[in-house]
Amino acid sequence: MKKDNIVPGLVLILVAIIMMGSAMGLVPDIPWFRLACAILLGSWTIRALMDRDFFGMLMSVGLIAWLFEKELMIEHLTPFPLLVAAALMGIGLNMIVGKKQKIVTFEYKDEDGQWKEGTLDDVRKEEWQDGRTVVLENNFNSTSKYVNAAAFSSAKLENNFGSANVYFNNATVYNGEATIRLENNFGKMNIYIPNTWRASISQESTFGHVSIHGEPNRDMDAPLVIIKAESNFGELNIFFD
């Protein structure tokens, strides 16, 4: 269990219950029930604010407004116009301002062949010619990228309102382990990974979908790729072939 995902996970379960219960007329109109939901959503708002995640922050605020639609006299805006508007505004602000970046350190070799530890920016400053670090940001477009790195170590791939295909079939994992971070917002992303690699996959989705096609290698001696996938209002496919 990942502690960082407990609150968002509970919120998504809560949203599903409210939506189904509302459709069936079973959601209790009890102040303490709505208050408990608002407290849970409020905690998600605070966490999103600390991470500078406008999407999570505005979605949680929109859900709170939905809970108190009668008091706010916005019944004509709930649930879908309000939630879709919150989602679009959140994704737009994330694209313009950007989320708060978590500091992740890597071990890498410098130009002299010496091992160092640093952030992704430090790795980029080394200006590797072998494509060890791969970065892609696709906005409102359709693109395909072929990773032919002889010593692939990490990738950060983001797709917003577009279509992206990324192929790792000709890449070789550096030092037996690599990390791939995926973020797909209101679009479709397809990732193709050799089935000769092992994989550890964690995923998050908000009104989106992450699908795994095929199976990775089970051999513990095979190269390992750590995949962290996030899909919001879109489709993210990971193929092992």
C-alpha positions, 0 to 999 in steps of 0.5 A: 500500500502506498501512503501517498495514494490513500487519500486520492484513492478514498476520494475516487471511491467516494465519488463513485459511491456518490455518483451511483447513489445519486443516480439511484436516489440513495445518497442520504441528505444528511449534514454529517455525511456531506460534512465527512465527505467535504473533510475528506475532499478538503484534505485532498485539496490541501495535498494538491495545493502543497504539490501545486497540482491545480487539477487535483485542487480544482476537482476536489473543490468542484466535488465539494461544491457538488455536495452543497449544490442546494445551498450554493444554488448551482443545481443547474451546473452539477454534476458534469458541467461543473466537474468538466470545467474544473478538470479543464481549468486544472489541466490548463493551469498545470500546463501553464504553471506546472506541477511542483516537481519532486526531487528524484536523484539518480546515480550516473557516470559523468564524462570522465566515467566517474559515478555521481548522484544527482537530479534529472537536471544534473543528468541533462547537464551532462548532455549525453549523446547516447539518449540515456535520458528521454523527455517528451511533452506533446500538446495538442498534436500527434507524434511518434518517438523511437528510443534507440538508446544504447544505455537507456536510464530514464524517461519522462513522457507527457501527452496533453490533448493529443496522441503520442506513440513511444517505442522502446523496442530498440533501447537497451537498459543501462545498468539493469534498471530504468524508470519511465514516468508517464502522464496522459491528459485528455488524449491517447498515449501508447507505449511499446516496451520489449517483453524481454524486460521485467516491469514494476507498474504503478498507476493513477487515473482520474476519469481515465484509463490505464491498460496493460497489453501482453506480459513483461518478462518474469526472469529475475535476471532480466532488465527491470523497468519501473513504470509510473503511469497517470491518466486523466480523462484519457487512454493510456496503453502499455504494450509488451511485445 
